[in-house]
Amino acid sequence: MKADTHPDYHTITIKMTDGSTYETRSTWGKPGDQMSLDIDPLAHPAWTGQQAKLMDTGGRVSKFKNKYAGLGF
């Protein structure tokens, strides 16, 4: 196997959106760096299996529903 072909695998700190932290090993950043998450996997619908809520900003959702009402949306 070739030498120096794999990235450095080191310990970093993950900071959740609620302020809690934990240490894990990763190839991201430098040893001792802190990664701050913008989306919390403990509350995000993609990881929890909940339905996402659509925010109707400027009537976009209602405009879409009205435009495609005959298609079964």
Stockholm file with secondary structure:
# STOCKHOLM 1.0

chainA/1-73         MKADTHPDYHTITIKMTDGSTYETRSTWGKPGDQMSLDIDPLAHPAWTGQQAKLMDTGGRVSKFKNKYAGLGF
#=GR chainA/1-73 SS CCTTCSCCCEEEEEECTTSCEEEEEESSSSTTCEEECSSCTTTCHHHHCCCCCCCCGGGHHHHHHHHTGGGTC
#=GC SS_cons        CCTTCSCCCEEEEEECTTSCEEEEEESSSSTTCEEECSSCTTTCHHHHCCCCCCCCGGGHHHHHHHHTGGGTC
//
